[in-house]
């Protein structure tokens, strides 16, 4: 691609090659290679005008559809890469006017066609991709924290976010999911992933960021715990159901950070219960199947999760003796743990060690909005006494 002068290209074919190359790279590479390459591809596409819908330029229907598919796939790569590395996404919904790809099959397109194909009502080869695009549109509306957490913009935005969540759920059901025949493996996979994404969006949106007092609300944490369990249950299904095992690689590459982090923190701060036992099973299912290489395990999100895993294991062991045992306060109580729990794995998670700097604002949003101190554990949580 370097020899083909990718940086100055106006060729859609060369851009496609770059996107395919980037799609094959692992997101968890701690060198930030994938995030940097995604940024480069985004700016090349922007220079080629893919952020403007092809109708604006009077292009042929085939080229219009190709540009739409390329642009939205770049947006998807950006969102996934940014989340994994803990940075804000590069793409925002106010940056472009490129429309969603049509809900059609590949066979409905031809290079020399003069009329735009009629969009189909029902399941097509594009349905799974379009579901992801719809989710991205919703994520752009709810996924950015305002400059000050208690600003009027934040307070007034909360109701709007709930509306976005409900609209996403309704749109996916009416436009796509009702046409999925779950006796067909890929349609089952599609509907499961869609339900997982809706639950995950609910986890992010439902938490009331405008009031710190909410961190101490047992009712709210119970609701979030239930939603997180739903996310992990659906994630486990995509990883273990034999009928959809052909697409397990996809599920392994999509880690449900928010749900895992929140459930681990709750396991640490709740007495023993059947719900915690069930949650621990889901955690182990997804954790043991994550497609993370050794370099990825040094990443910004993996290390805090491993810290919480160690604490959760400790709590589970203590509850074998005392079912009422749980960690309170900020949960940063290394003195209360046995020596083996204060291993190098825990010590290296402190800010500034092993070359790891303090988390940026996006990381603060990701963990802080769930009531979790990135290096300590759960913020002042509810009492279960």
N, C-alpha and C positions, 0 to 999 in steps of 0.2 A: 504493500500500500504506500510505503514511503517512496518507492521508485515510480509509482503511478501518480505522485504529486497530490496525495489526498488532501493536504492542507489548502490547496487552491482549486480543488475540483469543482466542476459543475455537473458531474456525471452521477445520475441516480444509481447506476449500476455499481460504481465504486463506493458510493455511500451505503448501498445495501451490503456490500462486502464488509465494510467496516462495522456495520451493525451486527451482522452475523458473527463476525470475529468477537465483538464485544459481548454478544449474548452467550458465547461459549465460555467466557471467563468466569471464574468464581468470585462472587461478591465479597466473600469473607477475607480476601487477601488483605493483610494488615498494612501493605505498602501503599494503599489508596490508589493502586493502579487503575482499578475498574472505575472508581469515582472520577479520576482525572480524565480517563479516556471517554467516559460518558459526557463529561463537560465539553471535551473537544468535539465529539460527534454532534452534540447539540448546537454548538456555534457554527459548525460547518453547514448543518441543515438550515440554520437560521440565515446564513449568508446565501444559501440557495433559494431562500424564500419559502421553505416548507411551512413556516409559521403563518403563512397566508394561504387561505383556501384556494385551490386550483381554479375554481370558477372565476375568481377575480381576474385571472390572466387569460381566460378563454381557452383553457387547455382541453384536450380530448378527454372523454370520460374515463378511459383506461388510465391515463396519466394522473387525472384527478384522484382516482381511487388509490393508485399506488402511492402517491404523495401522502394521502391521509393515513394509510396504513403505516408507512415509514415514520411519520411524525408521531403518531400515538404510541408506536413501539418505543421510540426514543424517550417519550415521556414516562413510559413504564420503567425503562431501564434506569432513568434518573431517580424515580421515586424509590425503587428497590435499593439502589446503590446508596442513596443518601440516608435511608433509614438504617442500613446495615452499618455504615461508618459514622452515624451520629451527626450528620450535617443537614441543614435545611435543603430541601429540593431546589434545584436551579430553576425549574419550570414553574410558572404560576399561570393561572387561568386567564389573567389579564394580559398575557404576553402574546397571544395568538388568536386567530379566528378560524383556524383549520377545523372543519367539521368532522364529526365521527365518521369512520368508514361505514359503508352501507351494510345492512344485514343481508348479505347475498352469498352464494357459493362461488368458488373460484371459476366454475364452469360458466357462470353468468357474465364473465369478463372476457374481452377479446381486444388485442392491441388496436385494431382498425375500426372498432365500433364507433358510430357517430352519435348515437343516442344513449343517454345514461340508463343503466339497467334499473328496472323497477325493484324497489326494496321489498323483500319477502316478509311475510308474517309467519313466524314459526322458527323452528330450529334450523340453523345453517352451519357451515364450516366456520363462520365468523362469530358465532354466538359466544363462545368462551372468551374470545378476545374482546368483544364488545362489553361483556360483563366487567372485565377488568378496566376498560375505559370508563364505564359509568362510575365505577368505584373511585377512580382517580379524580373525576370531576367533583365528586362529593368530598374527597379528601382535601382537595385544594380549598374548599369552602370552610372546612372545619380544622384543618391541620396547622394553622399558623397562630401562634400566640401573639397577642398584642404587646406593645412595648412595656406597658405596666400591667401587671396581672389584675389589679383592682380598678383599672381605668373604666370610664363609662362605656367605652367600646367593648370591653370584655363582658361587662354585665349585660349590655343590651344584646350581645351576640349569642348568649346561651340559648334563648328560646329559638333563635334562628338555626342553631346547630341541631337541635332536636327535630326541627322541621326537615332539615336536610337529611337526617338519618331516616325519618319516616318516608320521605319522598324516594330515597334510594331503595328502601325495602319494597315499596309499592311498585316502583318502576321495574325493578328486576323481576318481580313476580309476574306482573302483567305483560311485560314485553318479551321475557325470555323463559323464565323457569316453568311457567305453566305448559310450555311446549316440550319440556324435558321428560322423556320416557325413561324412568330410572331402572327399567329392566335392561336398558342398553348401557354398557359399562361407561362409555365416555360421557353420556348424558348424566349418569349418576355422579360421576366425578365433577362435572360442571355444576350441578345443583348443590352438591356438598360444599364445594369451594365457595359458591355464591352465599350460601347460608353462613359459612364460616366468616366470610368477609363482613357481612351485615352485623353479625354478633361482635366482631372485632371493632367495627366502627362504633357500635353501641357502647363498648367498653371505654373507648376514648372520649366519646361525646358525653356520656351520662355523668361522668365525674364532675361535680360542681367546683370548677376551679376558682370561682369568685370568692369563696369563703374558706379560710383555713380551718374554721370551726368544723367544717364537714369531715375533716380527717378523723375526728373523734366520734363520728356518728356510726353506731353499730349497724343501724338499718341500711345506711348507704353502703357500708363495706360489705354487708351481706348481699346486697343487690349486685355489687361489682364482683364479688366472689362467685356468685351464681352465673353471671355473664362470662367471666373468665373460664369457668368450668365448661360452659357450652363451647367456647372457642377451642379449648384443649380437647374436648370430646370429639368435635368435628375434625380437628387436626389429626387426632389419633386414628379416626376412621379412614382418612385419606392415606395414612401410612400403613395401615394393617389390613384393610379390606382386600382380599385376594382378587376380587373381580376387577379392581381398578389398580392392581399392582403395576401395570404397565406405565402408569404415570406417577409412581411413587417418587421418582427423581424430582418432579416438580414440587411436591410437598416438602421434600427434604430441604429444598433450597429456599423455602418460604417459612421463616421462623417466626412464631407468634410471640414476639418479645414482650409486649404489654401484658398478655395473659400469663405468661410464664413468670414474669417478675412479680406481678401482683399476687398470684397464687402462692409462690414461694414465701413472700413476705407474710401472707396470711397464715400459712402453715406454721411459721415461726412464732406468730403472735396469738394463736388460738389454742385452747385446750384440745386434747385428743377427742376426735369425733369420727363418725362414719364418713362425713363429708370430706374431712381432711385425708382420711385413708383413700377415698375414691380419687381425690385431687392428686395425691402422691402417685397413684398408679398412672394417671394421665401424664404427670410430669415425667416419670421415668420412661414412658412409652415414647414421648416426643424427644426427650433429651437424648436417649440412646440411639435414636434414628436420625438425628440431625446430621446433615452432610457437611461437617466442618473439618477442614484440614488443620494441621498443626499451626500453620501461620495464622489461620483464622481464629484460633483459640487464644491468640494474644491481642485480639481486637477489642475495641472500646466497649462493646456490649457483652461480649462473652465473659470477660473477667468478673464484672460485677455479678453476673448470673452464677458463676462458679462460686463466688463468695456466699451468695444466698443459698446455694445448694449445700455447701458445707454446714452452714448454720441450721438449715432445715433438717439435715441428717442428724445433727447434734440434738435438736429438739425432739425428733422422732425417737431417738435412742433414750433420751431422758423420760419420755412419756411411757416407755415400756415399764418403768419403775413407778412413775407418778403421772397418771393420765391427766392431772390438772396442771401439769407444768407447761409454761409458755414464756417467751421473752417479752418484756415490757419496755416502754419508753422508746428510745431511739434504736434499741437493739444492738448498739455498738458496745456490748458488754463482754469484751474478750476475757476479762478477769474471771467471769462467771463460767467460762468454758474450760474443759479439760485441756491439758497441754497439747494433745494431738490435734485439737480443733484450731489451735493457733499455729498452724504450720506455715511453711513458706508460701503456700498457695493463698493464705489469707494475708500475710504480711506484705506480699507484693502488690496487693490491690490498693494500698494507700496512695493518695495523690502524689504525683511527682516521682514515684518509684518506677524502675524498669523503663524509664523513658516516657512514661504516660503522664501527660499533663492533666490539669483539672478539666472537667467536662465543660463543653461550651454551652451556649444558651439552649440550643436544640436538645442536647442531652439532658439539661436541667428540666426542660419541658417534658421530655419523654418519661423521666423517672419521677420528677417532682409532682406532676399532675396526678400520679397514682399514689401520692402520699409516701413516696419512698426516697430516703436519703441514699444517694448513689453509693457512698462508701460506708454508711452506717447501717442502713436497713430501713425499717418502717419508721416514718416520722411519728410524733406523739399520737399513738393510736388509741382505740377504744379499750376499755377495761372489760374483761370477760368474767370478773368476779361477781 
